[in-house]
Amino acid sequence: MAKTDYYELLEVSRTATETELKSAFRKLAMKHHPDKNPGDKQAEAKFKELNEAYQVLSDGQKRAAYDRFGHAAFENGGGGGPGFGNDFASSMADIFEDLFGDFSSRGGRQQPNGRERGSDLRYNLEITLEEAYAGKTATLKVPTSIACEACSGTGAKPGSKAKQCPTCGGYGRVRASQGFFSIERTCPNCQGRGEVIEDPCRSCNGAGRVTRERTLSVNIPAGVEDGTRIRLANEGEAGLRGGPNGDLYIFLSLKAHPFLQRDGADLFCRVPVSMVTAALGGEISVPVLDGEECSVKVPEGTQTGKQIRIRSRGMPILRSRDHGDLYIQVVVETPQKLSGRQRELLREFERESSKDTQPESASFFAKVRDFFGGSAE
């Protein structure tokens, strides 16, 4: 029976690149893989043909011979044929390792006697803006799993020890054959650890770890921002049966400040100023985080929305000696609940005011009059 053309099998053109070949083979191999089609002989045969086609076309010399002579290039002992001798399973395993990785694991192969790493932990810590400005050393109480002291983290009863897994011989993985193809899987007896515990520790029930509350100190540097993540290596959950610890990640959040708002390294403060101070000028005291009093001069004729910049009175910049700036946002406050005398003085001021006294309002209403006058015409 004539063989199907290898290019037709892989559904690619004869000019297909190596990348296109690999992509086509991956797609079809996943579709016809024996694991996805248990008991389907046609799928198994198709899968075998796909492997044969890809083994030839992915090799430059074999592909050149095939393009010139077709299937005859590998018949009657033709050199370099794709045959299915004793090393076929291993060669195809190499191909699939390159294409798909390990079918049965997510983080790469587990080494013999591999220990399971402990989980990473997250701790949410809220600090004030003052603490973020100055930095601090925080004391944390973290409930976590630590190595069992009774068995020193081995999981075995004191005086005994784990034994080599008889199923995998300590390798942690076993091979399973499906038809012509061999797949390596995690050992079901030892779960990939390569060891089994026949007499488990009573304190930890063979896990090698117990749950405890730990007290840790962490240094929070000056200038940290909301959402900053601090990693404490090996301070996470202890690994199973002597495995390495995970890490502890501390996520910082900043409490809202009653006066100051932060934008990066800069601070902003909205300050109400009396109408008299805004008109005549003066000095106001503003809150700062370094503990020193800060006086700010308000220029004569200051309007609402004016922003006064105070250099280097903002937040520290991480890994630097510099600071951001403090911005005072002025809001002119209109007086309320006036006495009769105050009302009289304000009306007198209004009668004596001119365009020079209130240039912005005079200009605005002049434009309004022009606008409506133009419409009337």
C-alpha positions in Angstrom: 0.0 0.0 0.0 1.4 3.4 -1.0 2.4 5.7 1.8 0.8 9.1 2.2 3.0 12.0 1.2 4.7 13.4 4.4 3.8 17.0 3.5 0.2 16.1 3.0 0.2 14.2 6.3 1.4 17.4 8.1 -0.8 19.6 6.0 2.0 21.9 5.0 3.5 23.0 1.7 6.8 21.7 0.4 8.4 25.1 1.1 7.3 25.1 4.8 9.8 26.4 7.3 11.1 24.6 10.3 8.8 26.7 12.5 5.8 25.9 10.3 6.6 22.2 10.4 6.8 22.2 14.2 3.6 24.2 14.6 1.7 21.8 12.2 3.0 18.7 13.9 2.2 20.0 17.4 -1.4 20.7 16.4 -2.0 17.3 14.7 -0.1 15.3 17.3 -2.1 16.8 20.1 -5.3 15.9 18.2 -4.3 12.3 17.5 -2.3 11.6 20.7 -3.2 8.2 22.3 -3.9 9.8 25.6 -6.7 11.8 24.0 -8.0 8.8 22.0 -7.8 5.8 24.3 -8.5 2.6 22.5 -8.7 4.3 19.1 -6.4 2.2 16.8 -6.9 4.6 13.8 -5.8 7.6 15.9 -2.8 5.6 17.1 -1.8 4.7 13.6 -2.3 8.3 12.5 -0.1 9.5 15.4 2.6 7.0 14.4 2.5 8.3 10.7 2.8 11.9 11.9 5.8 11.1 14.1 7.5 9.4 11.1 6.8 12.3 8.8 8.0 14.9 11.3 11.2 12.9 12.1 12.1 13.0 8.4 11.1 16.5 7.5 12.6 18.1 10.7 16.0 16.7 9.7 17.7 18.7 7.0 19.5 15.8 5.4 16.6 13.4 5.5 14.3 16.1 4.1 16.6 16.7 1.2 16.7 13.0 0.4 12.9 12.7 0.7 12.4 15.8 -1.6 14.5 14.1 -4.2 13.6 10.4 -4.0 10.4 10.4 -2.0 9.7 7.3 0.3 12.1 5.3 -1.8 15.0 7.1 -0.1 14.4 5.1 3.1 13.4 1.8 1.7 15.6 -1.3 1.3 18.1 -0.1 3.9 18.2 3.4 2.5 20.4 5.6 4.7 19.0 7.6 7.6 15.5 6.2 7.4 13.0 7.0 10.1 12.8 3.4 11.2 11.3 2.2 14.5 14.2 0.4 16.1 15.0 0.1 19.8 15.9 3.8 20.1 12.7 5.1 18.5 10.9 5.7 21.9 13.8 7.7 23.2 14.2 9.7 20.1 10.6 10.5 19.9 10.6 11.4 23.6 13.3 14.0 22.8 11.1 15.4 20.1 8.1 15.7 22.4 10.2 17.1 25.2 11.2 19.9 22.8 7.7 20.4 21.5 5.4 20.0 24.6 7.7 19.8 27.6 6.7 17.3 30.4 3.1 16.2 30.0 2.8 15.5 33.7 4.5 18.4 35.5 4.2 22.2 35.6 7.6 23.3 36.9 10.0 21.0 35.0 11.2 17.6 36.0 11.5 16.7 39.6 15.0 15.5 40.5 15.6 12.3 42.4 14.7 12.6 46.1 13.3 16.0 45.2 11.8 17.9 48.2 8.6 19.9 47.7 9.2 23.6 48.3 6.9 25.4 50.7 4.3 27.9 49.6 4.9 31.6 49.4 3.0 33.7 52.0 1.4 37.1 51.7 1.1 39.6 54.6 -0.8 42.9 54.3 0.6 45.7 56.4 -0.9 49.1 56.7 1.3 52.0 57.7 0.8 55.8 58.1 2.2 58.4 55.8 4.5 59.6 58.6 5.9 56.0 58.9 6.4 55.9 55.1 8.2 59.2 55.3 10.6 58.2 58.2 10.8 54.5 57.6 10.4 52.0 60.4 11.1 48.5 61.7 7.8 46.6 61.9 7.2 43.5 64.1 4.9 41.0 62.4 3.1 37.9 63.8 2.7 35.5 60.9 0.8 32.2 61.2 2.8 29.7 59.1 4.1 26.2 58.8 7.6 25.6 60.2 9.8 22.5 60.2 8.8 20.0 62.9 11.3 20.0 65.7 10.5 16.5 66.8 11.7 14.9 63.5 13.8 17.8 62.3 11.5 18.2 59.3 12.0 14.7 57.9 8.5 13.5 58.6 9.8 10.2 60.0 9.5 9.1 63.6 12.6 10.1 65.7 15.1 7.3 65.4 13.9 6.2 62.0 14.2 7.6 58.5 12.5 7.6 55.1 13.3 4.7 52.8 13.8 4.6 49.0 10.5 4.2 47.1 10.3 0.7 45.8 8.1 1.7 42.9 10.4 4.2 41.3 13.7 3.2 42.9 14.2 6.7 44.4 13.9 8.5 41.1 10.5 10.0 41.8 9.2 9.2 38.3 8.0 6.1 36.5 7.6 5.3 32.8 4.3 4.1 31.3 4.0 2.6 27.8 1.0 3.2 25.6 1.4 1.3 22.4 4.7 2.3 20.8 5.1 5.4 22.9 6.6 5.8 26.4 5.6 8.6 28.8 7.3 9.5 32.0 5.0 10.3 35.0 5.3 11.3 38.6 5.5 8.2 40.8 2.1 7.6 42.3 3.5 5.9 45.4 5.9 8.6 46.6 4.3 11.6 44.8 7.7 12.3 43.2 9.7 12.5 46.4 11.6 9.3 45.7 11.1 8.3 49.4 8.4 6.7 51.5 7.9 7.0 55.2 6.8 3.7 56.9 6.8 5.1 60.5 5.7 8.7 60.4 6.4 11.3 63.1 3.5 11.6 65.6 3.9 15.4 66.0 3.5 16.3 62.3 1.9 13.1 61.0 4.7 12.6 58.5 4.4 16.0 56.9 7.7 17.3 58.4 6.1 20.6 59.4 3.6 22.0 61.9 1.6 25.2 62.1 2.9 27.9 64.4 2.8 31.7 64.8 6.1 33.3 64.1 7.3 36.8 65.1 9.4 38.6 62.4 10.9 42.0 62.1 11.0 43.8 58.8 12.7 47.0 57.8 10.5 49.4 55.9 12.7 51.9 54.1 11.8 55.6 54.0 9.9 56.7 50.9 8.0 53.5 50.3 4.8 53.9 48.2 1.3 52.4 48.5 1.4 48.9 47.0 5.1 48.3 47.6 6.0 44.7 47.9 8.8 43.5 50.3 10.2 40.0 49.9 11.6 38.1 52.8 13.4 35.1 51.3 12.9 31.7 53.0 10.4 33.2 55.5 7.4 31.5 54.0 5.9 28.1 54.6 8.2 25.3 55.3 8.5 22.6 52.6 7.2 19.1 53.1 9.6 16.6 54.7 12.6 18.9 54.8 11.9 20.8 51.5 13.1 24.4 51.2 11.0 27.2 52.6 8.9 29.5 50.5 9.2 33.3 50.7 7.1 35.8 52.6 5.8 38.8 50.6 4.7 41.9 52.5 2.3 44.2 50.7 2.2 47.7 52.0 -0.8 50.1 52.0 -0.8 53.6 53.3 -3.5 55.1 55.5 -5.2 58.3 54.3 -3.7 61.4 55.9 -6.0 64.1 57.2 -4.1 67.0 55.4 -1.7 65.6 52.9 -2.2 63.8 49.6 0.7 62.0 47.9 1.6 61.8 44.2 4.8 59.9 43.8 7.4 61.7 45.9 5.4 65.0 45.9 2.9 66.0 48.6 -0.1 68.2 48.2 -2.0 70.2 50.9 -5.2 72.1 50.4 -5.1 75.2 52.7 -8.0 77.5 53.2 -6.9 81.2 53.5 -9.0 84.1 54.7 -10.1 86.7 52.2 -8.1 89.4 54.1 -4.9 87.3 54.0 -5.4 86.5 50.4 -5.9 90.2 49.5 -3.2 91.8 51.7 -0.7 88.9 51.8 0.7 87.2 54.9 2.1 84.0 56.4 0.4 80.7 57.1 1.6 77.6 58.8 1.3 74.3 57.0 1.6 70.7 58.1 4.8 68.8 57.2 6.1 65.3 57.9 9.6 66.1 59.2 8.4 67.5 62.5 9.5 71.0 61.9 7.2 74.0 61.6 6.8 75.3 58.1 5.7 78.9 57.4 4.6 79.9 53.9 4.3 83.4 52.5 1.0 84.2 50.8 1.6 86.9 48.1 -0.7 89.9 48.1 -3.7 89.3 45.8 -3.6 85.5 45.9 -6.5 83.8 44.2 -8.2 80.4 44.8 -6.3 77.7 42.9 -2.9 79.3 43.3 -0.2 76.7 44.0 2.8 77.5 46.1 5.8 75.1 45.8 8.1 74.3 48.7 11.1 72.5 47.5 12.4 69.3 49.1 9.7 69.1 51.8 7.9 66.1 50.1 8.6 62.4 50.5 12.1 60.8 50.5 13.0 59.2 47.2 14.0 55.5 47.6 17.7 54.8 47.2 18.4 58.5 47.1 19.1 61.4 49.4 16.7 63.6 47.5 13.1 64.5 48.4 10.0 65.5 46.5 8.3 68.8 46.8 5.4 70.1 48.9 2.7 72.0 47.0 0.3 74.3 48.9 -3.0 74.6 47.0 -4.7 77.9 48.2 -8.4 78.1 48.6 -9.7 81.6 49.5 -12.5 81.4 52.0 -15.5 83.6 51.7 -16.6 84.9 55.1 -19.9 83.8 56.6 -22.3 85.1 59.3 -21.2 88.7 59.0 -22.1 91.4 61.5 -23.9 94.5 60.4 -20.6 96.5 60.6 -18.8 94.0 58.5 -21.5 94.1 55.9 -21.3 97.9 55.8 -17.5 97.8 55.4 -17.8 95.3 52.5 -20.4 97.4 50.7 -18.2 100.4 51.1 -15.3 98.5 49.7 -17.4 97.4 46.7 -18.5 100.9 46.0 -14.9 102.2 46.1 -13.4 99.2 44.1 -12.4 99.6 40.5 -11.4 97.5 37.6 -7.9 97.5 38.9 -9.0 96.1 42.2 -10.8 93.1 40.7 -9.5 92.8 37.2 -10.6 89.2 36.5 -14.3 89.8 37.3 -14.3 93.1 35.5 -12.8 91.5 32.4 -15.2 88.6 32.6 -18.4 90.6 32.9 -17.2 93.0 30.2 -16.9 90.0 27.8 -20.4 88.9 28.9 -21.9 92.3 28.0 -20.1 92.2 24.6 -21.4 88.7 24.0 -25.1 89.6 24.6 -24.7 92.9 22.9 -23.4 91.2 19.8 -26.3 88.7 19.9 -28.9 91.5 20.1 -27.6 93.0 16.9 
